[in-house]
Amino acid sequence: MIPSPAKIQQAEGKLGVLTPGLGAVSTTFFAGVHAIRRGLAQPIGSLTQLDSIRLGKRTENRNPKIKDFVSLAGLDDLVFGGWDLFQDNAYEAACNAGVLDQPLLEQVKDDLEKIKPMKAVFSKDYVKRLDGSWVKEGKNKMELAEQLMEDIARFKEENGCSRLVMIWCASTEIYLKEGPVHQSLEAFEKGLRENDPEIAPSMIYAYASLKSGVPFANGAPNLTVDFPAIRELAVKNGVCIAGKDFKTGQTLMKTILAPGFRARQLGIEGWFSTNILGNRDGEVLDDPASFQTKEVSKLGVLEHILRPDLNPELYGDLYHKVRINYYPPRGDNKEGWDNIDIKGWLGYPMQIKVDFLCRDSILAAPIVLDLALFMDFSQRAGMKDIQEWLSFYFKSPMVAPGLRPQHDLFVQLSKLKNVLRYLLGEDQITNLGLEYYE
Ligand SMILES: NC(=O)c1ccc[n+]([C@@H]2O[C@H](COP(=O)([O-])OP(=O)(O)OC[C@H]3O[C@@H](n4cnc5c(N)ncnc54)[C@H](O)[C@@H]3O)[C@@H](O)[C@H]2O)c1
């Protein structure tokens, strides 16, 4: 829900960023923010830190930085915390993840060592490849949610935060479909008390977050906040939610390339994508049940961008396949190959090969930063429920029932900036203006 332009509460005081999961993505994010604060590195990949926004007519030449135009929490005002089923502090977890070089980690070691995980809500039933002992106990799922709410309140108090946000950076859970327990808040709360197996740990975190008035963004493809009961709670408590699955790596490339093919009305007969990666995420995704959750998230992208229903002659027979292979030697440095069989004038075939040697968590960390700052902004702007304007950051953007998600990266970016312009009382930019002739 987008309110009319209104006076938005300024970002005053500290913002606590809580992440379920102290793994590769979250520790790369924490370490990066500390390194940037110390002047050791640049926030590359972050819109909130680097991008500018055009205001008014082109002739006006007004292009402030987003962070100067919108009241966002400053990097010095961020405080980090989280939960994990392994007891390693963020420095140890970052060393294990092997994303950042040791010399850089040593320079932020003191900051990272202070981030110690709280005990997780975890069950092996939902992430089969992990086993840890730093796990909460309770007689039912409602009691576990209450323990999380206590953690949240304690963290806020101890760190003197004025606001909090929660971003799911924990492992991908097994594939779950919406069932009766997800249909209303009443059914969901009953399910929490009765230990309904359809309620996964990520949903318990989300429930605790929203009950505490803390916005929640989901970086994994799990259902988590994408069902009616949680939306009901978000609306009731006036809290923002967003998801799902950070848009990095191969899917980022897809949502850059596919809009171009469609714009030029080039056909596509097949798009085969395969990956090798060797981090813990790769190990979790090696389990077919967790992979299925990821696969569903990755497969929707092309259909929504290309609209075979509207362009049957170009995309009606598109064969789309996605594979993820766990390959330990590569660690976090994933390699993603795409083979794209396209067709042009008179149906003549052509091929494009993409070989992206990327770094998963390096691409994900600035997304976590931007989401933390924008979710906090949304909350201060009085918004609630799904923050569709943040679709830019997700592989599988959440939308209200009956709406089609927007996957095209460039449309997503225009939408994001137009929402900012609108909320700050500026004209939206449609690129339809005739100022050249004025
Ligand atoms: N890296 C990327 O580019 C990228 C892109 C999109 C989505 N994601 C998703 O982000 C998530 C994090 O990725 P990562 O590379 O940091 O993985 P990771 O395996 O390094 O870290 C995940 C951490 O979550 C912990 N965990 C699992 N279940 C938990 C629970 N219930 N409560 C608390 N902690 C729990 C694990 O112990 C682990 O330390 C994954 O779900 C991944 O699929 C990552």
The ligand as a MOL file (V3000), in Angstrom:
LIG
                    3D

  0  0  0     0  0            999 V3000
M  V30 BEGIN CTAB
M  V30 COUNTS 44 48 0 0 0
M  V30 BEGIN ATOM
M  V30 1 N 24.3080 -15.6420 -2.1320 0
M  V30 2 C 23.3990 -15.3580 -3.0100 0
M  V30 3 O 23.7050 -14.8510 -4.0550 0
M  V30 4 C 21.9780 -15.6560 -2.7240 0
M  V30 5 C 21.0420 -15.2810 -3.6710 0
M  V30 6 C 19.7070 -15.5270 -3.4220 0
M  V30 7 C 19.3280 -16.1290 -2.2560 0
M  V30 8 N 20.2590 -16.5220 -1.3590 0 CHG=1
M  V30 9 C 19.7800 -17.1980 -0.1730 0
M  V30 10 O 20.2590 -16.5330 0.9630 0
M  V30 11 C 20.3970 -17.5010 2.0030 0
M  V30 12 C 21.7620 -17.3690 2.6190 0
M  V30 13 O 22.7730 -17.7280 1.6940 0
M  V30 14 P 24.2470 -17.9850 2.2020 0
M  V30 15 O 25.0910 -18.1610 0.9930 0
M  V30 16 O 24.6140 -16.9800 3.2160 0 CHG=-1
M  V30 17 O 24.0820 -19.4120 2.9030 0
M  V30 18 P 24.9250 -20.0030 4.1190 0
M  V30 19 O 24.6580 -21.4510 4.1090 0
M  V30 20 O 26.3420 -19.5180 4.0770 0
M  V30 21 O 24.2770 -19.3010 5.3970 0
M  V30 22 C 23.0240 -19.6380 5.8810 0
M  V30 23 C 23.1260 -19.7270 7.3880 0
M  V30 24 O 21.8170 -19.9140 7.9000 0
M  V30 25 C 21.9080 -20.7900 8.9940 0
M  V30 26 N 20.5560 -21.3030 9.2320 0
M  V30 27 C 19.8650 -22.2550 8.5500 0
M  V30 28 N 18.6370 -22.3920 9.0770 0
M  V30 29 C 18.5310 -21.4950 10.0910 0
M  V30 30 C 17.5160 -21.1520 10.9890 0
M  V30 31 N 16.3360 -21.7660 10.9490 0
M  V30 32 N 17.7460 -20.1780 11.8870 0
M  V30 33 C 18.9530 -19.5230 11.9380 0
M  V30 34 N 19.9660 -19.8340 11.1140 0
M  V30 35 C 19.7530 -20.8040 10.1950 0
M  V30 36 C 22.9430 -21.8130 8.5840 0
M  V30 37 O 23.4980 -22.4570 9.7010 0
M  V30 38 C 23.9540 -20.9010 7.8780 0
M  V30 39 O 24.9560 -20.4380 8.7510 0
M  V30 40 C 20.1340 -18.8760 1.3650 0
M  V30 41 O 18.7960 -19.2570 1.5980 0
M  V30 42 C 20.3250 -18.6020 -0.0830 0
M  V30 43 O 19.5900 -19.5000 -0.9090 0
M  V30 44 C 21.5730 -16.2860 -1.5620 0
M  V30 END ATOM
M  V30 BEGIN BOND
M  V30 1 1 1 2
M  V30 2 2 2 3
M  V30 3 1 2 4
M  V30 4 1 4 5
M  V30 5 2 4 44
M  V30 6 2 5 6
M  V30 7 1 6 7
M  V30 8 2 7 8
M  V30 9 1 8 9
M  V30 10 1 8 44
M  V30 11 1 9 10
M  V30 12 1 9 42
M  V30 13 1 10 11
M  V30 14 1 11 12
M  V30 15 1 11 40
M  V30 16 1 12 13
M  V30 17 1 13 14
M  V30 18 2 14 15
M  V30 19 1 14 16
M  V30 20 1 14 17
M  V30 21 1 17 18
M  V30 22 2 18 19
M  V30 23 1 18 20
M  V30 24 1 18 21
M  V30 25 1 21 22
M  V30 26 1 22 23
M  V30 27 1 23 24
M  V30 28 1 23 38
M  V30 29 1 24 25
M  V30 30 1 25 26
M  V30 31 1 25 36
M  V30 32 1 26 27
M  V30 33 1 26 35
M  V30 34 2 27 28
M  V30 35 1 28 29
M  V30 36 1 29 30
M  V30 37 2 29 35
M  V30 38 1 30 31
M  V30 39 2 30 32
M  V30 40 1 32 33
M  V30 41 2 33 34
M  V30 42 1 34 35
M  V30 43 1 36 37
M  V30 44 1 36 38
M  V30 45 1 38 39
M  V30 46 1 40 41
M  V30 47 1 40 42
M  V30 48 1 42 43
M  V30 END BOND
M  V30 END CTAB
M  END
